[in-house]
């Protein structure tokens, strides 16, 4: 018999893959770059938001509506490997990694959907 409480407990005690991801507009090459503590979930959430017209990036949302879902690719740019236990807050580490990639890729203006 499956113990749902035990499965839930194990899931909560598992560190999810985290890192920096980007959404690329294949039609014009623009990208949206961000970090997440749960890379598995962020793609589903972003797609849900874009389909519903609720994404935080107005430019990305506008282009998603114009070009359609098939013109966008979701990909992981960099992963943050966990070095601490479950109680460690990786927010600052993720933000630093995101800043490195923002500096490197400069996804602003004609190159992307991020705001400075």
Biopython code that builds the backbone (N, CA, C, O; Angstrom):
import numpy as np
from Bio.PDB.StructureBuilder import StructureBuilder

atoms = [
    (1, "UNK", "N", (0.837, -1.186, 0.000)),
    (1, "UNK", "CA", (0.000, 0.000, 0.000)),
    (1, "UNK", "C", (0.884, 1.253, 0.000)),
    (1, "UNK", "O", (1.910, 1.295, 0.678)),
    (2, "UNK", "N", (0.485, 2.254, -0.751)),
    (2, "UNK", "CA", (1.244, 3.493, -0.874)),
    (2, "UNK", "C", (0.903, 4.419, 0.284)),
    (2, "UNK", "O", (-0.266, 4.692, 0.558)),
    (3, "UNK", "N", (1.932, 4.891, 0.950)),
    (3, "UNK", "CA", (1.746, 5.822, 2.055)),
    (3, "UNK", "C", (1.924, 7.247, 1.516)),
    (3, "UNK", "O", (3.047, 7.724, 1.349)),
    (4, "UNK", "N", (0.810, 7.909, 1.251)),
    (4, "UNK", "CA", (0.852, 9.246, 0.643)),
    (4, "UNK", "C", (1.557, 10.259, 1.529)),
    (4, "UNK", "O", (2.249, 11.143, 1.024)),
    (5, "UNK", "N", (1.397, 10.149, 2.822)),
    (5, "UNK", "CA", (2.069, 11.075, 3.742)),
    (5, "UNK", "C", (3.578, 10.917, 3.647)),
    (5, "UNK", "O", (4.311, 11.906, 3.669)),
    (6, "UNK", "N", (4.040, 9.686, 3.542)),
    (6, "UNK", "CA", (5.476, 9.427, 3.437)),
    (6, "UNK", "C", (6.024, 9.965, 2.112)),
    (6, "UNK", "O", (7.108, 10.549, 2.080)),
    (7, "UNK", "N", (5.292, 9.774, 1.041)),
    (7, "UNK", "CA", (5.711, 10.292, -0.270)),
    (7, "UNK", "C", (5.784, 11.813, -0.228)),
    (7, "UNK", "O", (6.735, 12.399, -0.745)),
    (8, "UNK", "N", (4.794, 12.457, 0.377)),
    (8, "UNK", "CA", (4.775, 13.906, 0.511)),
    (8, "UNK", "C", (5.966, 14.393, 1.346)),
    (8, "UNK", "O", (6.610, 15.383, 1.000)),
    (9, "UNK", "N", (6.249, 13.692, 2.438)),
    (9, "UNK", "CA", (7.371, 14.057, 3.300)),
    (9, "UNK", "C", (8.690, 13.938, 2.538)),
    (9, "UNK", "O", (9.545, 14.818, 2.634)),
    (10, "UNK", "N", (8.853, 12.866, 1.791)),
    (10, "UNK", "CA", (10.073, 12.670, 1.019)),
    (10, "UNK", "C", (10.241, 13.764, -0.032)),
    (10, "UNK", "O", (11.346, 14.260, -0.251)),
    (11, "UNK", "N", (9.134, 14.137, -0.682)),
    (11, "UNK", "CA", (9.190, 15.196, -1.690)),
    (11, "UNK", "C", (9.641, 16.512, -1.059)),
    (11, "UNK", "O", (10.485, 17.211, -1.621)),
    (12, "UNK", "N", (9.089, 16.851, 0.097)),
    (12, "UNK", "CA", (9.438, 18.096, 0.773)),
    (12, "UNK", "C", (10.884, 18.109, 1.235)),
    (12, "UNK", "O", (11.481, 19.175, 1.385)),
    (13, "UNK", "N", (11.444, 16.942, 1.460)),
    (13, "UNK", "CA", (12.825, 16.843, 1.913)),
    (13, "UNK", "C", (13.813, 16.711, 0.755)),
    (13, "UNK", "O", (15.012, 16.548, 0.980)),
    (14, "UNK", "N", (13.329, 16.780, -0.456)),
    (14, "UNK", "CA", (14.177, 16.681, -1.629)),
    (14, "UNK", "C", (14.439, 18.083, -2.183)),
    (14, "UNK", "O", (13.507, 18.850, -2.424)),
    (15, "UNK", "N", (15.694, 18.401, -2.377)),
    (15, "UNK", "CA", (16.033, 19.689, -2.974)),
    (15, "UNK", "C", (15.787, 19.592, -4.473)),
    (15, "UNK", "O", (16.354, 18.740, -5.157)),
    (16, "UNK", "N", (14.932, 20.480, -4.970)),
    (16, "UNK", "CA", (14.579, 20.493, -6.385)),
    (16, "UNK", "C", (15.711, 21.112, -7.208)),
    (16, "UNK", "O", (16.487, 21.914, -6.691)),
    (17, "UNK", "N", (15.805, 20.736, -8.503)),
    (17, "UNK", "CA", (16.817, 21.359, -9.365)),
    (17, "UNK", "C", (16.561, 22.857, -9.437)),
    (17, "UNK", "O", (15.429, 23.291, -9.650)),
    (18, "UNK", "N", (17.613, 23.640, -9.261)),
    (18, "UNK", "CA", (17.473, 25.098, -9.278)),
    (18, "UNK", "C", (18.562, 25.699, -10.146)),
    (18, "UNK", "O", (19.606, 25.091, -10.381)),
    (19, "UNK", "N", (18.290, 26.912, -10.618)),
    (19, "UNK", "CA", (19.272, 27.574, -11.464)),
    (19, "UNK", "C", (18.655, 28.698, -12.269)),
    (19, "UNK", "O", (17.627, 29.269, -11.906)),
    (20, "UNK", "N", (19.318, 28.995, -13.376)),
    (20, "UNK", "CA", (18.916, 30.083, -14.266)),
    (20, "UNK", "C", (18.334, 29.467, -15.534)),
    (20, "UNK", "O", (18.882, 28.510, -16.082)),
    (21, "UNK", "N", (17.224, 30.024, -15.989)),
    (21, "UNK", "CA", (16.581, 29.535, -17.213)),
    (21, "UNK", "C", (16.289, 30.712, -18.131)),
    (21, "UNK", "O", (16.306, 31.872, -17.719)),
    (22, "UNK", "N", (16.021, 30.379, -19.383)),
    (22, "UNK", "CA", (15.613, 31.427, -20.323)),
    (22, "UNK", "C", (14.481, 30.925, -21.197)),
    (22, "UNK", "O", (14.348, 29.735, -21.485)),
    (23, "UNK", "N", (13.673, 31.891, -21.603)),
    (23, "UNK", "CA", (12.618, 31.650, -22.579)),
    (23, "UNK", "C", (13.054, 32.404, -23.822)),
    (23, "UNK", "O", (13.241, 33.620, -23.784)),
    (24, "UNK", "N", (13.215, 31.690, -24.913)),
    (24, "UNK", "CA", (13.726, 32.282, -26.149)),
    (24, "UNK", "C", (12.625, 32.381, -27.183)),
    (24, "UNK", "O", (11.909, 31.414, -27.440)),
    (25, "UNK", "N", (12.495, 33.568, -27.778)),
    (25, "UNK", "CA", (11.584, 33.770, -28.894)),
    (25, "UNK", "C", (12.352, 33.358, -30.151)),
    (25, "UNK", "O", (13.290, 34.045, -30.554)),
    (26, "UNK", "N", (11.967, 32.257, -30.764)),
    (26, "UNK", "CA", (12.672, 31.727, -31.928)),
    (26, "UNK", "C", (12.474, 32.588, -33.165)),
    (26, "UNK", "O", (13.260, 32.503, -34.108)),
    (27, "UNK", "N", (11.439, 33.412, -33.174)),
    (27, "UNK", "CA", (11.151, 34.263, -34.328)),
    (27, "UNK", "C", (12.059, 35.483, -34.388)),
    (27, "UNK", "O", (12.456, 35.905, -35.474)),
    (28, "UNK", "N", (12.398, 36.062, -33.218)),
    (28, "UNK", "CA", (13.215, 37.283, -33.250)),
    (28, "UNK", "C", (14.484, 37.194, -32.389)),
    (28, "UNK", "O", (15.271, 38.139, -32.354)),
    (29, "UNK", "N", (14.683, 36.084, -31.708)),
    (29, "UNK", "CA", (15.902, 35.882, -30.929)),
    (29, "UNK", "C", (15.922, 36.515, -29.550)),
    (29, "UNK", "O", (16.906, 36.368, -28.825)),
    (30, "UNK", "N", (14.870, 37.209, -29.173)),
    (30, "UNK", "CA", (14.827, 37.837, -27.852)),
    (30, "UNK", "C", (14.706, 36.776, -26.763)),
    (30, "UNK", "O", (14.108, 35.719, -26.969)),
    (31, "UNK", "N", (15.291, 37.080, -25.587)),
    (31, "UNK", "CA", (15.219, 36.132, -24.480)),
    (31, "UNK", "C", (14.716, 36.808, -23.205)),
    (31, "UNK", "O", (14.862, 38.014, -23.010)),
    (32, "UNK", "N", (14.128, 35.993, -22.360)),
    (32, "UNK", "CA", (13.754, 36.387, -21.011)),
    (32, "UNK", "C", (14.542, 35.485, -20.089)),
    (32, "UNK", "O", (14.461, 34.262, -20.206)),
    (33, "UNK", "N", (15.309, 36.066, -19.165)),
    (33, "UNK", "CA", (16.186, 35.308, -18.293)),
    (33, "UNK", "C", (15.804, 35.532, -16.843)),
    (33, "UNK", "O", (15.531, 36.658, -16.426)),
    (34, "UNK", "N", (15.786, 34.434, -16.069)),
    (34, "UNK", "CA", (15.403, 34.518, -14.665)),
    (34, "UNK", "C", (15.942, 33.286, -13.940)),
    (34, "UNK", "O", (16.332, 32.304, -14.571)),
    (35, "UNK", "N", (15.959, 33.350, -12.619)),
    (35, "UNK", "CA", (16.378, 32.184, -11.825)),
    (35, "UNK", "C", (15.169, 31.604, -11.103)),
    (35, "UNK", "O", (14.146, 32.268, -10.934)),
    (36, "UNK", "N", (15.312, 30.348, -10.680)),
    (36, "UNK", "CA", (14.226, 29.679, -9.976)),
    (36, "UNK", "C", (14.783, 28.629, -9.022)),
    (36, "UNK", "O", (15.790, 27.978, -9.302)),
    (37, "UNK", "N", (14.099, 28.481, -7.883)),
    (37, "UNK", "CA", (14.447, 27.429, -6.931)),
    (37, "UNK", "C", (13.903, 26.076, -7.356)),
    (37, "UNK", "O", (14.254, 25.053, -6.769)),
    (38, "UNK", "N", (13.044, 26.061, -8.379)),
    (38, "UNK", "CA", (12.470, 24.808, -8.853)),
    (38, "UNK", "C", (12.339, 24.873, -10.376)),
    (38, "UNK", "O", (11.322, 25.322, -10.905)),
    (39, "UNK", "N", (13.382, 24.418, -11.069)),
    (39, "UNK", "CA", (13.383, 24.482, -12.530)),
    (39, "UNK", "C", (12.308, 23.594, -13.141)),
    (39, "UNK", "O", (11.776, 23.908, -14.206)),
    (40, "UNK", "N", (11.987, 22.497, -12.484)),
    (40, "UNK", "CA", (10.939, 21.614, -13.020)),
    (40, "UNK", "C", (9.594, 22.328, -13.063)),
    (40, "UNK", "O", (8.837, 22.170, -14.021)),
    (41, "UNK", "N", (9.298, 23.100, -12.045)),
    (41, "UNK", "CA", (7.992, 23.752, -11.942)),
    (41, "UNK", "C", (7.918, 25.072, -12.708)),
    (41, "UNK", "O", (6.839, 25.454, -13.162)),
    (42, "UNK", "N", (9.032, 25.771, -12.860)),
    (42, "UNK", "CA", (8.983, 27.114, -13.446)),
    (42, "UNK", "C", (8.542, 27.090, -14.906)),
    (42, "UNK", "O", (7.871, 28.016, -15.363)),
    (43, "UNK", "N", (8.907, 26.055, -15.635)),
    (43, "UNK", "CA", (8.501, 25.998, -17.034)),
    (43, "UNK", "C", (6.985, 25.847, -17.144)),
    (43, "UNK", "O", (6.348, 26.499, -17.971)),
    (44, "UNK", "N", (6.418, 24.988, -16.311)),
    (44, "UNK", "CA", (4.957, 24.837, -16.312)),
    (44, "UNK", "C", (4.270, 26.122, -15.890)),
    (44, "UNK", "O", (3.276, 26.523, -16.494)),
    (45, "UNK", "N", (4.793, 26.771, -14.855)),
    (45, "UNK", "CA", (4.182, 28.007, -14.375)),
    (45, "UNK", "C", (4.270, 29.106, -15.435)),
    (45, "UNK", "O", (3.291, 29.809, -15.687)),
    (46, "UNK", "N", (5.436, 29.251, -16.051)),
    (46, "UNK", "CA", (5.617, 30.289, -17.076)),
    (46, "UNK", "C", (4.682, 30.065, -18.259)),
    (46, "UNK", "O", (4.068, 31.003, -18.768)),
    (47, "UNK", "N", (4.584, 28.816, -18.683)),
    (47, "UNK", "CA", (3.705, 28.506, -19.809)),
    (47, "UNK", "C", (2.245, 28.772, -19.446)),
    (47, "UNK", "O", (1.489, 29.305, -20.259)),
    (48, "UNK", "N", (1.853, 28.406, -18.245)),
    (48, "UNK", "CA", (0.500, 28.678, -17.764)),
    (48, "UNK", "C", (0.230, 30.185, -17.772)),
    (48, "UNK", "O", (-0.826, 30.628, -18.223)),
    (49, "UNK", "N", (1.190, 30.970, -17.271)),
    (49, "UNK", "CA", (1.026, 32.424, -17.240)),
    (49, "UNK", "C", (0.941, 32.998, -18.646)),
    (49, "UNK", "O", (0.099, 33.854, -18.917)),
    (50, "UNK", "N", (1.804, 32.537, -19.538)),
    (50, "UNK", "CA", (1.794, 33.052, -20.909)),
    (50, "UNK", "C", (0.490, 32.695, -21.626)),
    (50, "UNK", "O", (-0.090, 33.530, -22.321)),
    (51, "UNK", "N", (0.044, 31.483, -21.458)),
    (51, "UNK", "CA", (-1.215, 31.070, -22.089)),
    (51, "UNK", "C", (-2.396, 31.869, -21.554)),
    (51, "UNK", "O", (-3.353, 32.134, -22.283)),
    (52, "UNK", "N", (-2.330, 32.250, -20.288)),
    (52, "UNK", "CA", (-3.425, 32.992, -19.667)),
    (52, "UNK", "C", (-3.286, 34.500, -19.747)),
    (52, "UNK", "O", (-4.146, 35.229, -19.254)),
    (53, "UNK", "N", (-2.207, 34.977, -20.365)),
    (53, "UNK", "CA", (-1.997, 36.418, -20.480)),
    (53, "UNK", "C", (-1.579, 37.069, -19.180)),
    (53, "UNK", "O", (-1.856, 38.249, -18.963)),
    (54, "UNK", "N", (-0.910, 36.313, -18.302)),
    (54, "UNK", "CA", (-0.594, 36.790, -16.958)),
    (54, "UNK", "C", (0.900, 36.942, -16.672)),
    (54, "UNK", "O", (1.269, 37.206, -15.527)),
    (55, "UNK", "N", (1.756, 36.789, -17.654)),
    (55, "UNK", "CA", (3.192, 36.813, -17.388)),
    (55, "UNK", "C", (3.647, 38.212, -16.971)),
    (55, "UNK", "O", (3.106, 39.215, -17.434)),
    (56, "UNK", "N", (4.650, 38.265, -16.089)),
    (56, "UNK", "CA", (5.124, 39.546, -15.555)),
    (56, "UNK", "C", (5.817, 40.403, -16.609)),
    (56, "UNK", "O", (5.848, 41.627, -16.480)),
    (57, "UNK", "N", (6.367, 39.791, -17.637)),
    (57, "UNK", "CA", (7.030, 40.543, -18.695)),
    (57, "UNK", "C", (6.010, 40.894, -19.781)),
    (57, "UNK", "O", (5.548, 40.026, -20.521)),
    (58, "UNK", "N", (5.673, 42.165, -19.859)),
    (58, "UNK", "CA", (4.677, 42.599, -20.841)),
    (58, "UNK", "C", (5.148, 42.357, -22.268)),
    (58, "UNK", "O", (4.364, 41.950, -23.125)),
    (59, "UNK", "N", (6.431, 42.607, -22.524)),
    (59, "UNK", "CA", (6.968, 42.399, -23.867)),
    (59, "UNK", "C", (6.920, 40.947, -24.286)),
    (59, "UNK", "O", (6.521, 40.628, -25.406)),
    (60, "UNK", "N", (7.326, 40.066, -23.387)),
    (60, "UNK", "CA", (7.267, 38.629, -23.657)),
    (60, "UNK", "C", (5.824, 38.194, -23.871)),
    (60, "UNK", "O", (5.536, 37.425, -24.787)),
    (61, "UNK", "N", (4.930, 38.675, -23.041)),
    (61, "UNK", "CA", (3.515, 38.318, -23.163)),
    (61, "UNK", "C", (2.961, 38.769, -24.511)),
    (61, "UNK", "O", (2.229, 38.028, -25.167)),
    (62, "UNK", "N", (3.310, 39.976, -24.915)),
    (62, "UNK", "CA", (2.833, 40.518, -26.187)),
    (62, "UNK", "C", (3.328, 39.674, -27.361)),
    (62, "UNK", "O", (2.560, 39.331, -28.260)),
    (63, "UNK", "N", (4.627, 39.344, -27.341)),
    (63, "UNK", "CA", (5.184, 38.539, -28.426)),
    (63, "UNK", "C", (4.646, 37.113, -28.419)),
    (63, "UNK", "O", (4.464, 36.513, -29.478)),
    (64, "UNK", "N", (4.393, 36.572, -27.238)),
    (64, "UNK", "CA", (3.818, 35.228, -27.149)),
    (64, "UNK", "C", (2.458, 35.208, -27.834)),
    (64, "UNK", "O", (2.128, 34.268, -28.557)),
    (65, "UNK", "N", (1.692, 36.236, -27.601)),
    (65, "UNK", "CA", (0.371, 36.337, -28.239)),
    (65, "UNK", "C", (0.523, 36.506, -29.756)),
    (65, "UNK", "O", (-0.232, 35.919, -30.531)),
    (66, "UNK", "N", (1.504, 37.310, -30.169)),
    (66, "UNK", "CA", (1.699, 37.596, -31.594)),
    (66, "UNK", "C", (2.260, 36.390, -32.355)),
    (66, "UNK", "O", (1.749, 36.037, -33.418)),
    (67, "UNK", "N", (3.305, 35.759, -31.817)),
    (67, "UNK", "CA", (3.997, 34.696, -32.539)),
    (67, "UNK", "C", (3.469, 33.290, -32.246)),
    (67, "UNK", "O", (3.652, 32.378, -33.052)),
    (68, "UNK", "N", (2.825, 33.117, -31.113)),
    (68, "UNK", "CA", (2.292, 31.809, -30.757)),
    (68, "UNK", "C", (3.280, 30.958, -29.966)),
    (68, "UNK", "O", (4.492, 31.170, -29.998)),
    (69, "UNK", "N", (2.720, 30.008, -29.271)),
    (69, "UNK", "CA", (3.490, 29.154, -28.362)),
    (69, "UNK", "C", (4.629, 28.406, -29.050)),
    (69, "UNK", "O", (5.695, 28.224, -28.461)),
    (70, "UNK", "N", (4.414, 27.976, -30.285)),
    (70, "UNK", "CA", (5.423, 27.181, -30.986)),
    (70, "UNK", "C", (6.683, 27.983, -31.324)),
    (70, "UNK", "O", (7.696, 27.405, -31.718)),
    (71, "UNK", "N", (6.629, 29.292, -31.176)),
    (71, "UNK", "CA", (7.788, 30.145, -31.467)),
    (71, "UNK", "C", (8.658, 30.396, -30.250)),
    (71, "UNK", "O", (9.546, 31.247, -30.293)),
    (72, "UNK", "N", (8.419, 29.666, -29.156)),
    (72, "UNK", "CA", (9.176, 29.888, -27.927)),
    (72, "UNK", "C", (9.788, 28.588, -27.417)),
    (72, "UNK", "O", (9.177, 27.520, -27.472)),
    (73, "UNK", "N", (11.017, 28.717, -26.920)),
    (73, "UNK", "CA", (11.726, 27.572, -26.350)),
    (73, "UNK", "C", (12.112, 27.891, -24.913)),
    (73, "UNK", "O", (12.509, 29.013, -24.597)),
    (74, "UNK", "N", (11.992, 26.901, -24.057)),
    (74, "UNK", "CA", (12.366, 27.021, -22.649)),
    (74, "UNK", "C", (13.629, 26.185, -22.444)),
    (74, "UNK", "O", (13.689, 25.027, -22.857)),
    (75, "UNK", "N", (14.637, 26.782, -21.802)),
    (75, "UNK", "CA", (15.849, 26.004, -21.560)),
    (75, "UNK", "C", (16.570, 26.457, -20.297)),
    (75, "UNK", "O", (16.484, 27.612, -19.879)),
    (76, "UNK", "N", (17.277, 25.510, -19.711)),
    (76, "UNK", "CA", (18.084, 25.788, -18.531)),
    (76, "UNK", "C", (19.433, 26.328, -19.005)),
    (76, "UNK", "O", (20.090, 25.718, -19.849)),
    (77, "UNK", "N", (19.839, 27.466, -18.463)),
    (77, "UNK", "CA", (21.109, 28.091, -18.823)),
    (77, "UNK", "C", (22.224, 27.607, -17.898)),
    (77, "UNK", "O", (23.336, 27.327, -18.347)),
    (78, "UNK", "N", (21.919, 27.510, -16.609)),
    (78, "UNK", "CA", (22.925, 27.108, -15.623)),
    (78, "UNK", "C", (22.213, 26.535, -14.408)),
    (78, "UNK", "O", (21.129, 26.989, -14.042)),
    (79, "UNK", "N", (22.815, 25.553, -13.796)),
    (79, "UNK", "CA", (22.239, 24.932, -12.595)),
    (79, "UNK", "C", (23.060, 25.320, -11.371)),
    (79, "UNK", "O", (24.275, 25.501, -11.446)),
    (80, "UNK", "N", (22.371, 25.441, -10.255)),
    (80, "UNK", "CA", (23.026, 25.685, -8.975)),
    (80, "UNK", "C", (22.987, 24.372, -8.204)),
    (80, "UNK", "O", (21.919, 23.878, -7.844)),
    (81, "UNK", "N", (24.147, 23.826, -7.963)),
    (81, "UNK", "CA", (24.230, 22.555, -7.245)),
    (81, "UNK", "C", (24.117, 22.815, -5.747)),
    (81, "UNK", "O", (24.816, 23.676, -5.214)),
    (82, "UNK", "N", (23.248, 22.084, -5.069)),
    (82, "UNK", "CA", (23.094, 22.272, -3.622)),
    (82, "UNK", "C", (24.350, 21.839, -2.876)),
    (82, "UNK", "O", (24.908, 20.772, -3.133)),
    (83, "UNK", "N", (24.782, 22.685, -1.950)),
    (83, "UNK", "CA", (25.966, 22.377, -1.160)),
    (83, "UNK", "C", (25.639, 22.315, 0.322)),
    (83, "UNK", "O", (26.436, 21.843, 1.133)),
    (84, "UNK", "N", (24.475, 22.791, 0.654)),
    (84, "UNK", "CA", (24.050, 22.842, 2.059)),
    (84, "UNK", "C", (22.852, 21.919, 2.247)),
    (84, "UNK", "O", (22.397, 21.287, 1.294)),
    (85, "UNK", "N", (22.349, 21.841, 3.453)),
    (85, "UNK", "CA", (21.200, 20.993, 3.753)),
    (85, "UNK", "C", (19.889, 21.635, 3.359)),
    (85, "UNK", "O", (19.860, 22.691, 2.726)),
    (86, "UNK", "N", (18.815, 20.989, 3.740)),
    (86, "UNK", "CA", (17.476, 21.457, 3.399)),
    (86, "UNK", "C", (17.155, 22.828, 3.972)),
    (86, "UNK", "O", (16.398, 23.581, 3.359)),
    (87, "UNK", "N", (17.696, 23.166, 5.105)),
    (87, "UNK", "CA", (17.375, 24.428, 5.755)),
    (87, "UNK", "C", (18.060, 25.633, 5.144)),
    (87, "UNK", "O", (17.732, 26.764, 5.504)),
    (88, "UNK", "N", (18.997, 25.436, 4.235)),
    (88, "UNK", "CA", (19.733, 26.546, 3.643)),
    (88, "UNK", "C", (18.872, 27.279, 2.622)),
    (88, "UNK", "O", (18.181, 26.650, 1.820)),
    (89, "UNK", "N", (18.913, 28.604, 2.653)),
    (89, "UNK", "CA", (18.158, 29.421, 1.702)),
    (89, "UNK", "C", (19.083, 29.788, 0.537)),
    (89, "UNK", "O", (20.048, 30.531, 0.715)),
    (90, "UNK", "N", (18.789, 29.275, -0.629)),
    (90, "UNK", "CA", (19.621, 29.474, -1.813)),
    (90, "UNK", "C", (19.275, 30.751, -2.576)),
    (90, "UNK", "O", (19.835, 30.987, -3.647)),
    (91, "UNK", "N", (18.378, 31.573, -2.061)),
    (91, "UNK", "CA", (17.916, 32.766, -2.777)),
    (91, "UNK", "C", (19.060, 33.684, -3.194)),
    (91, "UNK", "O", (19.116, 34.122, -4.342)),
    (92, "UNK", "N", (19.956, 33.972, -2.284)),
    (92, "UNK", "CA", (21.074, 34.882, -2.600)),
    (92, "UNK", "C", (22.025, 34.264, -3.615)),
    (92, "UNK", "O", (22.532, 34.955, -4.499)),
    (93, "UNK", "N", (22.264, 32.977, -3.490)),
    (93, "UNK", "CA", (23.140, 32.288, -4.442)),
    (93, "UNK", "C", (22.520, 32.309, -5.840)),
    (93, "UNK", "O", (23.216, 32.546, -6.827)),
    (94, "UNK", "N", (21.220, 32.062, -5.920)),
    (94, "UNK", "CA", (20.528, 32.092, -7.207)),
    (94, "UNK", "C", (20.537, 33.486, -7.818)),
    (94, "UNK", "O", (20.727, 33.640, -9.025)),
    (95, "UNK", "N", (20.332, 34.496, -6.989)),
    (95, "UNK", "CA", (20.330, 35.879, -7.486)),
    (95, "UNK", "C", (21.706, 36.247, -8.042)),
    (95, "UNK", "O", (21.803, 36.909, -9.076)),
    (96, "UNK", "N", (22.765, 35.819, -7.359)),
    (96, "UNK", "CA", (24.124, 36.095, -7.833)),
    (96, "UNK", "C", (24.376, 35.400, -9.170)),
    (96, "UNK", "O", (24.963, 35.990, -10.077)),
    (97, "UNK", "N", (23.935, 34.150, -9.294)),
    (97, "UNK", "CA", (24.088, 33.416, -10.552)),
    (97, "UNK", "C", (23.292, 34.088, -11.669)),
    (97, "UNK", "O", (23.762, 34.195, -12.802)),
    (98, "UNK", "N", (22.091, 34.537, -11.338)),
    (98, "UNK", "CA", (21.258, 35.248, -12.320)),
    (98, "UNK", "C", (21.944, 36.533, -12.779)),
    (98, "UNK", "O", (21.941, 36.842, -13.970)),
    (99, "UNK", "N", (22.528, 37.278, -11.851)),
    (99, "UNK", "CA", (23.223, 38.526, -12.200)),
    (99, "UNK", "C", (24.396, 38.267, -13.139)),
    (99, "UNK", "O", (24.647, 39.053, -14.052)),
    (100, "UNK", "N", (25.109, 37.177, -12.918)),
    (100, "UNK", "CA", (26.221, 36.814, -13.807)),
    (100, "UNK", "C", (25.722, 36.613, -15.228)),
    (100, "UNK", "O", (26.323, 37.104, -16.183)),
    (101, "UNK", "N", (24.611, 35.883, -15.361)),
    (101, "UNK", "CA", (24.062, 35.611, -16.686)),
    (101, "UNK", "C", (23.410, 36.834, -17.322)),
    (101, "UNK", "O", (23.460, 37.004, -18.540)),
    (102, "UNK", "N", (22.802, 37.679, -16.506)),
    (102, "UNK", "CA", (22.254, 38.931, -17.050)),
    (102, "UNK", "C", (23.377, 39.791, -17.617)),
    (102, "UNK", "O", (23.230, 40.387, -18.684)),
    (103, "UNK", "N", (24.488, 39.853, -16.908)),
    (103, "UNK", "CA", (25.647, 40.624, -17.373)),
    (103, "UNK", "C", (26.216, 40.026, -18.661)),
    (103, "UNK", "O", (26.601, 40.749, -19.580)),
    (104, "UNK", "N", (26.260, 38.714, -18.709)),
    (104, "UNK", "CA", (26.842, 38.030, -19.866)),
    (104, "UNK", "C", (25.952, 38.137, -21.104)),
    (104, "UNK", "O", (26.446, 38.418, -22.195)),
    (105, "UNK", "N", (24.640, 37.916, -20.945)),
    (105, "UNK", "CA", (23.734, 37.862, -22.094)),
    (105, "UNK", "C", (23.062, 39.189, -22.434)),
    (105, "UNK", "O", (22.606, 39.380, -23.561)),
    (106, "UNK", "N", (22.995, 40.113, -21.462)),
    (106, "UNK", "CA", (22.399, 41.438, -21.690)),
    (106, "UNK", "C", (21.031, 41.339, -22.389)),
    (106, "UNK", "O", (20.865, 41.877, -23.483)),
    (107, "UNK", "N", (20.050, 40.656, -21.771)),
    (107, "UNK", "CA", (18.745, 40.473, -22.417)),
    (107, "UNK", "C", (17.826, 41.688, -22.267)),
    (107, "UNK", "O", (16.723, 41.583, -21.729)),
    (108, "UNK", "N", (18.290, 42.821, -22.743)),
    (108, "UNK", "CA", (17.546, 44.082, -22.604)),
    (108, "UNK", "C", (17.277, 44.671, -23.985)),
    (108, "UNK", "O", (17.988, 44.385, -24.948)),
    (109, "UNK", "N", (16.246, 45.489, -24.061)),
    (109, "UNK", "CA", (15.947, 46.204, -25.305)),
    (109, "UNK", "C", (15.693, 45.264, -26.461)),
    (109, "UNK", "O", (14.819, 44.400, -26.385)),
    (110, "UNK", "N", (16.455, 45.428, -27.536)),
    (110, "UNK", "CA", (16.281, 44.615, -28.742)),
    (110, "UNK", "C", (16.727, 43.168, -28.544)),
    (110, "UNK", "O", (16.366, 42.298, -29.337)),
    (111, "UNK", "N", (17.512, 42.899, -27.492)),
    (111, "UNK", "CA", (18.030, 41.552, -27.266)),
    (111, "UNK", "C", (17.178, 40.722, -26.315)),
    (111, "UNK", "O", (17.348, 39.506, -26.228)),
    (112, "UNK", "N", (16.259, 41.374, -25.600)),
    (112, "UNK", "CA", (15.504, 40.577, -24.653)),
    (112, "UNK", "C", (14.354, 41.305, -24.000)),
    (112, "UNK", "O", (14.018, 42.438, -24.345)),
    (113, "UNK", "N", (13.756, 40.608, -23.035)),
    (113, "UNK", "CA", (12.550, 41.078, -22.370)),
    (113, "UNK", "C", (12.799, 41.542, -20.925)),
    (113, "UNK", "O", (11.877, 42.026, -20.269)),
    (114, "UNK", "N", (14.001, 41.401, -20.439)),
    (114, "UNK", "CA", (14.288, 41.811, -19.072)),
    (114, "UNK", "C", (14.421, 43.321, -18.988)),
    (114, "UNK", "O", (14.787, 43.991, -19.954)),
    (115, "UNK", "N", (14.109, 43.844, -17.792)),
    (115, "UNK", "CA", (14.292, 45.268, -17.513)),
    (115, "UNK", "C", (15.565, 45.427, -16.694)),
    (115, "UNK", "O", (15.915, 44.555, -15.900)),
    (116, "UNK", "N", (16.248, 46.535, -16.889)),
    (116, "UNK", "CA", (17.473, 46.793, -16.109)),
    (116, "UNK", "C", (17.118, 47.111, -14.695)),
    (116, "UNK", "O", (18.004, 47.358, -13.877)),
]
sb = StructureBuilder()
sb.init_structure("model")
sb.init_model(0)
sb.init_chain("A")
sb.init_seg("    ")
for serial, (resi, resn, name, xyz) in enumerate(atoms, 1):
    if name == "N":
        sb.init_residue(resn, " ", resi, " ")
    sb.init_atom(name, np.array(xyz, "f"), 0.0, 1.0, " ", f" {name:<3s}", serial, name[0])
structure = sb.get_structure()
